[in-house]
């Protein structure tokens, strides 16, 4: 019987929780936001294996190359 009972969340508390991150980000300077994002990224990457980090880096390089080629085509076609 207890398995079927679900605790209902307080909708007011849920709404306030959704505002928390946005309010904190608005109160931080650009440098502080950048530092927080960098710290979070490093923490996420530490959880990955070396092979997975390498795979992601290769994908990033491919994406940059595609973007560079597209921008070059756009400039060439625009003149």
Biopython code that builds the backbone (N, CA, C, O; Angstrom):
import numpy as np
from Bio.PDB.StructureBuilder import StructureBuilder

atoms = [
    (1, "UNK", "N", (0.819, -1.188, 0.000)),
    (1, "UNK", "CA", (0.000, 0.000, 0.000)),
    (1, "UNK", "C", (0.871, 1.263, 0.000)),
    (1, "UNK", "O", (0.542, 2.229, -0.689)),
    (2, "UNK", "N", (1.946, 1.273, 0.740)),
    (2, "UNK", "CA", (2.824, 2.434, 0.810)),
    (2, "UNK", "C", (3.542, 2.644, -0.523)),
    (2, "UNK", "O", (3.832, 3.782, -0.893)),
    (3, "UNK", "N", (3.829, 1.567, -1.243)),
    (3, "UNK", "CA", (4.511, 1.696, -2.527)),
    (3, "UNK", "C", (3.700, 2.519, -3.516)),
    (3, "UNK", "O", (4.270, 3.249, -4.328)),
    (4, "UNK", "N", (2.396, 2.412, -3.459)),
    (4, "UNK", "CA", (1.533, 3.111, -4.403)),
    (4, "UNK", "C", (1.294, 4.570, -4.042)),
    (4, "UNK", "O", (0.794, 5.337, -4.865)),
    (5, "UNK", "N", (1.646, 4.959, -2.819)),
    (5, "UNK", "CA", (1.431, 6.336, -2.391)),
    (5, "UNK", "C", (2.621, 7.181, -2.808)),
    (5, "UNK", "O", (3.767, 6.835, -2.518)),
    (6, "UNK", "N", (2.355, 8.274, -3.479)),
    (6, "UNK", "CA", (3.420, 9.173, -3.910)),
    (6, "UNK", "C", (3.291, 10.489, -3.166)),
    (6, "UNK", "O", (2.193, 11.022, -3.001)),
    (7, "UNK", "N", (4.409, 10.996, -2.727)),
    (7, "UNK", "CA", (4.400, 12.286, -2.041)),
    (7, "UNK", "C", (4.185, 13.383, -3.079)),
    (7, "UNK", "O", (4.861, 13.423, -4.107)),
    (8, "UNK", "N", (3.244, 14.262, -2.798)),
    (8, "UNK", "CA", (2.982, 15.367, -3.714)),
    (8, "UNK", "C", (3.923, 16.510, -3.367)),
    (8, "UNK", "O", (4.128, 16.842, -2.200)),
    (9, "UNK", "N", (4.488, 17.100, -4.414)),
    (9, "UNK", "CA", (5.375, 18.231, -4.203)),
    (9, "UNK", "C", (4.552, 19.501, -4.065)),
    (9, "UNK", "O", (3.507, 19.660, -4.697)),
    (10, "UNK", "N", (5.036, 20.380, -3.243)),
    (10, "UNK", "CA", (4.394, 21.666, -3.063)),
    (10, "UNK", "C", (4.679, 22.511, -4.303)),
    (10, "UNK", "O", (5.843, 22.812, -4.570)),
    (11, "UNK", "N", (3.656, 22.905, -5.073)),
    (11, "UNK", "CA", (3.902, 23.655, -6.309)),
    (11, "UNK", "C", (4.587, 24.998, -6.074)),
    (11, "UNK", "O", (5.339, 25.469, -6.927)),
    (12, "UNK", "N", (4.333, 25.611, -4.933)),
    (12, "UNK", "CA", (4.997, 26.878, -4.631)),
    (12, "UNK", "C", (6.492, 26.676, -4.413)),
    (12, "UNK", "O", (7.303, 27.495, -4.846)),
    (13, "UNK", "N", (6.852, 25.597, -3.749)),
    (13, "UNK", "CA", (8.264, 25.294, -3.515)),
    (13, "UNK", "C", (8.953, 24.959, -4.834)),
    (13, "UNK", "O", (10.103, 25.342, -5.047)),
    (14, "UNK", "N", (8.262, 24.251, -5.713)),
    (14, "UNK", "CA", (8.816, 23.909, -7.021)),
    (14, "UNK", "C", (9.080, 25.179, -7.822)),
    (14, "UNK", "O", (10.136, 25.310, -8.441)),
    (15, "UNK", "N", (8.140, 26.111, -7.817)),
    (15, "UNK", "CA", (8.299, 27.365, -8.554)),
    (15, "UNK", "C", (9.481, 28.166, -8.020)),
    (15, "UNK", "O", (10.253, 28.725, -8.799)),
    (16, "UNK", "N", (9.627, 28.226, -6.715)),
    (16, "UNK", "CA", (10.750, 28.955, -6.128)),
    (16, "UNK", "C", (12.078, 28.282, -6.473)),
    (16, "UNK", "O", (13.073, 28.961, -6.726)),
    (17, "UNK", "N", (12.094, 26.974, -6.482)),
    (17, "UNK", "CA", (13.305, 26.247, -6.817)),
    (17, "UNK", "C", (13.762, 26.513, -8.230)),
    (17, "UNK", "O", (14.963, 26.577, -8.492)),
    (18, "UNK", "N", (12.821, 26.671, -9.151)),
    (18, "UNK", "CA", (13.160, 26.948, -10.548)),
    (18, "UNK", "C", (13.769, 28.339, -10.711)),
    (18, "UNK", "O", (14.549, 28.570, -11.635)),
    (19, "UNK", "N", (13.421, 29.254, -9.828)),
    (19, "UNK", "CA", (13.943, 30.609, -9.908)),
    (19, "UNK", "C", (15.346, 30.729, -9.327)),
    (19, "UNK", "O", (16.078, 31.656, -9.672)),
    (20, "UNK", "N", (15.721, 29.825, -8.470)),
    (20, "UNK", "CA", (16.983, 29.924, -7.742)),
    (20, "UNK", "C", (18.203, 30.097, -8.615)),
    (20, "UNK", "O", (18.986, 31.020, -8.393)),
    (21, "UNK", "N", (18.391, 29.233, -9.608)),
    (21, "UNK", "CA", (19.566, 29.307, -10.459)),
    (21, "UNK", "C", (19.612, 30.576, -11.277)),
    (21, "UNK", "O", (20.673, 31.182, -11.430)),
    (22, "UNK", "N", (18.474, 30.984, -11.805)),
    (22, "UNK", "CA", (18.420, 32.201, -12.614)),
    (22, "UNK", "C", (18.715, 33.435, -11.765)),
    (22, "UNK", "O", (19.424, 34.344, -12.197)),
    (23, "UNK", "N", (18.172, 33.455, -10.568)),
    (23, "UNK", "CA", (18.401, 34.591, -9.677)),
    (23, "UNK", "C", (19.873, 34.652, -9.265)),
    (23, "UNK", "O", (20.456, 35.734, -9.200)),
    (24, "UNK", "N", (20.465, 33.507, -8.991)),
    (24, "UNK", "CA", (21.878, 33.490, -8.612)),
    (24, "UNK", "C", (22.744, 33.936, -9.779)),
    (24, "UNK", "O", (23.673, 34.722, -9.591)),
    (25, "UNK", "N", (22.459, 33.453, -10.972)),
    (25, "UNK", "CA", (23.247, 33.835, -12.147)),
    (25, "UNK", "C", (23.145, 35.336, -12.409)),
    (25, "UNK", "O", (24.123, 35.969, -12.807)),
    (26, "UNK", "N", (21.972, 35.895, -12.188)),
    (26, "UNK", "CA", (21.790, 37.333, -12.419)),
    (26, "UNK", "C", (22.584, 38.161, -11.414)),
    (26, "UNK", "O", (22.976, 39.290, -11.707)),
    (27, "UNK", "N", (22.817, 37.604, -10.240)),
    (27, "UNK", "CA", (23.524, 38.360, -9.205)),
    (27, "UNK", "C", (25.045, 38.253, -9.336)),
    (27, "UNK", "O", (25.772, 38.995, -8.676)),
    (28, "UNK", "N", (25.537, 37.329, -10.185)),
    (28, "UNK", "CA", (26.976, 37.140, -10.341)),
    (28, "UNK", "C", (27.524, 38.014, -11.465)),
    (28, "UNK", "O", (26.815, 38.337, -12.418)),
    (29, "UNK", "N", (28.783, 38.386, -11.341)),
    (29, "UNK", "CA", (29.434, 39.125, -12.425)),
    (29, "UNK", "C", (29.784, 38.134, -13.535)),
    (29, "UNK", "O", (29.719, 36.922, -13.328)),
    (30, "UNK", "N", (30.153, 38.640, -14.701)),
    (30, "UNK", "CA", (30.520, 37.779, -15.820)),
    (30, "UNK", "C", (31.715, 36.903, -15.455)),
    (30, "UNK", "O", (31.763, 35.732, -15.833)),
    (31, "UNK", "N", (32.665, 37.453, -14.735)),
    (31, "UNK", "CA", (33.850, 36.695, -14.322)),
    (31, "UNK", "C", (33.461, 35.566, -13.369)),
    (31, "UNK", "O", (33.955, 34.445, -13.493)),
    (32, "UNK", "N", (32.586, 35.860, -12.431)),
    (32, "UNK", "CA", (32.151, 34.832, -11.473)),
    (32, "UNK", "C", (31.376, 33.723, -12.184)),
    (32, "UNK", "O", (31.555, 32.546, -11.874)),
    (33, "UNK", "N", (30.514, 34.094, -13.141)),
    (33, "UNK", "CA", (29.770, 33.082, -13.905)),
    (33, "UNK", "C", (30.731, 32.209, -14.697)),
    (33, "UNK", "O", (30.567, 30.990, -14.760)),
    (34, "UNK", "N", (31.734, 32.838, -15.302)),
    (34, "UNK", "CA", (32.719, 32.100, -16.091)),
    (34, "UNK", "C", (33.498, 31.124, -15.212)),
    (34, "UNK", "O", (33.731, 29.982, -15.607)),
    (35, "UNK", "N", (33.898, 31.566, -14.032)),
    (35, "UNK", "CA", (34.629, 30.698, -13.114)),
    (35, "UNK", "C", (33.773, 29.517, -12.664)),
    (35, "UNK", "O", (34.258, 28.390, -12.578)),
    (36, "UNK", "N", (32.506, 29.778, -12.379)),
    (36, "UNK", "CA", (31.603, 28.706, -11.945)),
    (36, "UNK", "C", (31.404, 27.695, -13.077)),
    (36, "UNK", "O", (31.395, 26.487, -12.842)),
    (37, "UNK", "N", (31.246, 28.193, -14.300)),
    (37, "UNK", "CA", (31.052, 27.301, -15.444)),
    (37, "UNK", "C", (32.303, 26.468, -15.700)),
    (37, "UNK", "O", (32.212, 25.283, -16.020)),
    (38, "UNK", "N", (33.464, 27.088, -15.560)),
    (38, "UNK", "CA", (34.728, 26.376, -15.754)),
    (38, "UNK", "C", (34.883, 25.269, -14.715)),
    (38, "UNK", "O", (35.266, 24.145, -15.039)),
    (39, "UNK", "N", (34.582, 25.600, -13.477)),
    (39, "UNK", "CA", (34.689, 24.616, -12.395)),
    (39, "UNK", "C", (33.734, 23.442, -12.643)),
    (39, "UNK", "O", (34.094, 22.286, -12.421)),
    (40, "UNK", "N", (32.524, 23.744, -13.100)),
    (40, "UNK", "CA", (31.542, 22.692, -13.373)),
    (40, "UNK", "C", (32.004, 21.814, -14.533)),
    (40, "UNK", "O", (31.872, 20.591, -14.486)),
    (41, "UNK", "N", (32.541, 22.439, -15.565)),
    (41, "UNK", "CA", (33.027, 21.671, -16.711)),
    (41, "UNK", "C", (34.164, 20.739, -16.335)),
    (41, "UNK", "O", (34.209, 19.595, -16.785)),
    (42, "UNK", "N", (35.077, 21.222, -15.515)),
    (42, "UNK", "CA", (36.189, 20.385, -15.063)),
    (42, "UNK", "C", (35.674, 19.208, -14.233)),
    (42, "UNK", "O", (36.168, 18.088, -14.364)),
    (43, "UNK", "N", (34.686, 19.464, -13.386)),
    (43, "UNK", "CA", (34.120, 18.390, -12.560)),
    (43, "UNK", "C", (33.455, 17.330, -13.438)),
    (43, "UNK", "O", (33.576, 16.134, -13.173)),
    (44, "UNK", "N", (32.749, 17.775, -14.488)),
    (44, "UNK", "CA", (32.107, 16.815, -15.392)),
    (44, "UNK", "C", (33.147, 16.016, -16.162)),
    (44, "UNK", "O", (32.993, 14.807, -16.336)),
    (45, "UNK", "N", (34.206, 16.676, -16.625)),
    (45, "UNK", "CA", (35.202, 15.975, -17.432)),
    (45, "UNK", "C", (35.992, 14.968, -16.611)),
    (45, "UNK", "O", (36.458, 13.964, -17.150)),
    (46, "UNK", "N", (36.148, 15.216, -15.323)),
    (46, "UNK", "CA", (36.868, 14.261, -14.474)),
    (46, "UNK", "C", (36.140, 12.930, -14.381)),
    (46, "UNK", "O", (36.759, 11.903, -14.100)),
    (47, "UNK", "N", (34.843, 12.936, -14.611)),
    (47, "UNK", "CA", (34.059, 11.708, -14.540)),
    (47, "UNK", "C", (34.202, 10.864, -15.806)),
    (47, "UNK", "O", (33.839, 9.688, -15.808)),
    (48, "UNK", "N", (34.731, 11.457, -16.890)),
    (48, "UNK", "CA", (34.850, 10.750, -18.158)),
    (48, "UNK", "C", (36.168, 9.996, -18.250)),
    (48, "UNK", "O", (37.162, 10.371, -17.628)),
    (49, "UNK", "N", (36.157, 8.928, -19.036)),
    (49, "UNK", "CA", (37.402, 8.211, -19.297)),
    (49, "UNK", "C", (38.221, 8.996, -20.312)),
    (49, "UNK", "O", (37.703, 9.889, -20.982)),
    (50, "UNK", "N", (39.493, 8.661, -20.422)),
    (50, "UNK", "CA", (40.367, 9.334, -21.386)),
    (50, "UNK", "C", (39.859, 9.122, -22.805)),
    (50, "UNK", "O", (39.917, 10.040, -23.624)),
    (51, "UNK", "N", (39.369, 7.944, -23.106)),
    (51, "UNK", "CA", (38.851, 7.649, -24.448)),
    (51, "UNK", "C", (37.623, 8.508, -24.759)),
    (51, "UNK", "O", (37.470, 9.004, -25.875)),
    (52, "UNK", "N", (36.760, 8.677, -23.771)),
    (52, "UNK", "CA", (35.557, 9.488, -23.988)),
    (52, "UNK", "C", (35.914, 10.961, -24.161)),
    (52, "UNK", "O", (35.323, 11.643, -24.999)),
    (53, "UNK", "N", (36.868, 11.458, -23.384)),
    (53, "UNK", "CA", (37.317, 12.850, -23.549)),
    (53, "UNK", "C", (37.918, 13.055, -24.932)),
    (53, "UNK", "O", (37.694, 14.088, -25.563)),
    (54, "UNK", "N", (38.674, 12.081, -25.401)),
    (54, "UNK", "CA", (39.286, 12.154, -26.729)),
    (54, "UNK", "C", (38.216, 12.171, -27.811)),
    (54, "UNK", "O", (38.312, 12.934, -28.772)),
    (55, "UNK", "N", (37.204, 11.337, -27.660)),
    (55, "UNK", "CA", (36.119, 11.277, -28.647)),
    (55, "UNK", "C", (35.387, 12.621, -28.711)),
    (55, "UNK", "O", (35.068, 13.103, -29.798)),
    (56, "UNK", "N", (35.128, 13.214, -27.569)),
    (56, "UNK", "CA", (34.429, 14.494, -27.511)),
    (56, "UNK", "C", (35.289, 15.591, -28.135)),
    (56, "UNK", "O", (34.775, 16.454, -28.847)),
    (57, "UNK", "N", (36.595, 15.561, -27.870)),
    (57, "UNK", "CA", (37.497, 16.564, -28.450)),
    (57, "UNK", "C", (37.514, 16.466, -29.967)),
    (57, "UNK", "O", (37.519, 17.488, -30.654)),
    (58, "UNK", "N", (37.521, 15.243, -30.498)),
    (58, "UNK", "CA", (37.496, 15.059, -31.952)),
    (58, "UNK", "C", (36.201, 15.596, -32.550)),
    (58, "UNK", "O", (36.215, 16.225, -33.608)),
    (59, "UNK", "N", (35.098, 15.352, -31.882)),
    (59, "UNK", "CA", (33.817, 15.878, -32.364)),
    (59, "UNK", "C", (33.812, 17.405, -32.370)),
    (59, "UNK", "O", (33.259, 18.026, -33.278)),
    (60, "UNK", "N", (34.427, 18.002, -31.359)),
    (60, "UNK", "CA", (34.493, 19.460, -31.285)),
    (60, "UNK", "C", (35.325, 20.020, -32.430)),
    (60, "UNK", "O", (34.965, 21.037, -33.022)),
    (61, "UNK", "N", (36.433, 19.362, -32.744)),
    (61, "UNK", "CA", (37.278, 19.807, -33.858)),
    (61, "UNK", "C", (36.500, 19.715, -35.166)),
    (61, "UNK", "O", (36.547, 20.637, -35.981)),
    (62, "UNK", "N", (35.791, 18.621, -35.373)),
    (62, "UNK", "CA", (34.998, 18.451, -36.589)),
    (62, "UNK", "C", (33.932, 19.541, -36.704)),
    (62, "UNK", "O", (33.705, 20.079, -37.788)),
    (63, "UNK", "N", (33.286, 19.862, -35.600)),
    (63, "UNK", "CA", (32.254, 20.894, -35.608)),
    (63, "UNK", "C", (32.854, 22.255, -35.938)),
    (63, "UNK", "O", (32.264, 23.021, -36.699)),
    (64, "UNK", "N", (34.023, 22.565, -35.372)),
    (64, "UNK", "CA", (34.683, 23.839, -35.684)),
    (64, "UNK", "C", (35.060, 23.923, -37.147)),
    (64, "UNK", "O", (34.902, 24.973, -37.770)),
    (65, "UNK", "N", (35.559, 22.820, -37.708)),
    (65, "UNK", "CA", (35.938, 22.807, -39.122)),
    (65, "UNK", "C", (34.716, 23.012, -40.023)),
    (65, "UNK", "O", (34.776, 23.758, -41.000)),
    (66, "UNK", "N", (33.611, 22.345, -39.687)),
    (66, "UNK", "CA", (32.376, 22.534, -40.469)),
    (66, "UNK", "C", (31.929, 23.987, -40.419)),
    (66, "UNK", "O", (31.542, 24.559, -41.438)),
    (67, "UNK", "N", (31.981, 24.578, -39.241)),
    (67, "UNK", "CA", (31.563, 25.974, -39.079)),
    (67, "UNK", "C", (32.481, 26.905, -39.866)),
    (67, "UNK", "O", (32.014, 27.836, -40.523)),
    (68, "UNK", "N", (33.788, 26.653, -39.798)),
    (68, "UNK", "CA", (34.752, 27.480, -40.522)),
    (68, "UNK", "C", (34.509, 27.407, -42.028)),
    (68, "UNK", "O", (34.531, 28.427, -42.716)),
    (69, "UNK", "N", (34.278, 26.191, -42.536)),
    (69, "UNK", "CA", (34.027, 26.014, -43.974)),
    (69, "UNK", "C", (32.729, 26.691, -44.389)),
    (69, "UNK", "O", (32.661, 27.310, -45.451)),
    (70, "UNK", "N", (31.701, 26.577, -43.556)),
    (70, "UNK", "CA", (30.421, 27.214, -43.868)),
    (70, "UNK", "C", (30.565, 28.732, -43.901)),
    (70, "UNK", "O", (30.025, 29.387, -44.792)),
    (71, "UNK", "N", (31.287, 29.289, -42.941)),
    (71, "UNK", "CA", (31.500, 30.737, -42.910)),
    (71, "UNK", "C", (32.283, 31.190, -44.138)),
    (71, "UNK", "O", (32.011, 32.251, -44.702)),
    (72, "UNK", "N", (33.253, 30.380, -44.546)),
    (72, "UNK", "CA", (34.035, 30.704, -45.746)),
    (72, "UNK", "C", (33.138, 30.708, -46.980)),
    (72, "UNK", "O", (33.249, 31.594, -47.828)),
    (73, "UNK", "N", (32.238, 29.706, -47.082)),
    (73, "UNK", "CA", (31.291, 29.648, -48.209)),
    (73, "UNK", "C", (30.359, 30.849, -48.197)),
    (73, "UNK", "O", (30.061, 31.428, -49.242)),
    (74, "UNK", "N", (29.899, 31.220, -47.000)),
    (74, "UNK", "CA", (28.981, 32.362, -46.877)),
    (74, "UNK", "C", (29.648, 33.664, -47.316)),
    (74, "UNK", "O", (29.032, 34.488, -47.992)),
    (75, "UNK", "N", (30.910, 33.844, -46.928)),
    (75, "UNK", "CA", (31.647, 35.054, -47.331)),
    (75, "UNK", "C", (31.861, 35.077, -48.827)),
    (75, "UNK", "O", (31.724, 36.121, -49.466)),
    (76, "UNK", "N", (32.195, 33.931, -49.387)),
    (76, "UNK", "CA", (32.456, 33.835, -50.807)),
    (76, "UNK", "C", (31.191, 34.110, -51.618)),
    (76, "UNK", "O", (31.243, 34.800, -52.636)),
    (77, "UNK", "N", (30.082, 33.585, -51.179)),
    (77, "UNK", "CA", (28.811, 33.772, -51.884)),
    (77, "UNK", "C", (28.239, 35.160, -51.690)),
    (77, "UNK", "O", (27.481, 35.629, -52.539)),
    (78, "UNK", "N", (28.575, 35.832, -50.604)),
    (78, "UNK", "CA", (28.034, 37.149, -50.292)),
    (78, "UNK", "C", (28.679, 38.272, -51.081)),
    (78, "UNK", "O", (28.086, 39.344, -51.205)),
    (79, "UNK", "N", (29.880, 38.061, -51.622)),
    (79, "UNK", "CA", (30.602, 39.122, -52.345)),
    (79, "UNK", "C", (30.261, 39.158, -53.760)),
    (79, "UNK", "O", (30.784, 39.992, -54.501)),
]
sb = StructureBuilder()
sb.init_structure("model")
sb.init_model(0)
sb.init_chain("A")
sb.init_seg("    ")
for serial, (resi, resn, name, xyz) in enumerate(atoms, 1):
    if name == "N":
        sb.init_residue(resn, " ", resi, " ")
    sb.init_atom(name, np.array(xyz, "f"), 0.0, 1.0, " ", f" {name:<3s}", serial, name[0])
structure = sb.get_structure()
